[in-house]
C-alpha cells in the first residue's frame, strides 16, 4: 500500500529554496514520494512566512495544481492538538507540529517528510514513533 505523505514547513522550504541546506535531500524525496502531499493550514502559514515573496509563486502553484492538500480541520481535533502541545511544552511543540502529529494518527499509512528532528521525540497515539523521513 502506498504511503500517504505528510509534509512540514521545513521540507517545503527546503524543496522550494535552492539555497536551503537540505534542498538536494528534499528534491530527492519529492521524486520518491508521489503527490498529492498532505499538510495543515498551520504548516502552510509557517511556510509562506519563512519563504516570503521569493517562494510565493512556487508554493501557490503547488496548491493550485493539487500537489499540496490541506485536509486537516483544527476545530475537529482542537483538544487533542492542544493536549499534544501541552505534553511537549518543554520541546517546545509548535501548533504546526502538533497538527501534523495528529494527522499521523488519523491518516492511513502516513509518512512525514520533515527536516525537524523533534519528530523523533514526539509520539503518536501516546507511544508510537512518528513514521518520518529526515535528512541524514
C-alpha positions, 0 to 999 in steps of 0.5 A, a space after each residue: 500500500 502506498 504511503 500517504 505523505 505528510 509534509 512540514 514547513 521545513 521540507 517545503 522550504 527546503 524543496 522550494 529554496 535552492 539555497 536551503 541546506 537540505 534542498 538536494 535531500 528534499 528534491 530527492 524525496 519529492 521524486 520518491 514520494 508521489 503527490 498529492 502531499 498532505 499538510 495543515 493550514 498551520 504548516 502552510 502559514 509557517 511556510 509562506 512566512 519563512 519563504 516570503 515573496 521569493 517562494 510565493 509563486 512556487 508554493 501557490 502553484 503547488 496548491 493550485 495544481 493539487 500537489 499540496 492538500 490541506 485536509 486537516 480541520 483544527 476545530 475537529 481535533 482542537 483538544 487533542 492538538 492542544 493536549 499534544 502541545 501541552 505534553 511537549 511544552 518543554 520541546 517546545 511543540 509548535 501548533 504546526 507540529 502538533 497538527 501534523 502529529 495528529 494527522 499521523 494518527 488519523 491518516 492511513 499509512 502516513 509518512 512525514 517528510 520533515 527536516 525537524 528532528 523533534 519528530 523523533 521525540 514526539 509520539 503518536 497515539 501516546 507511544 508510537 514513533 512518528 513514521 518520518 523521513 529526515 535528512 541524514 
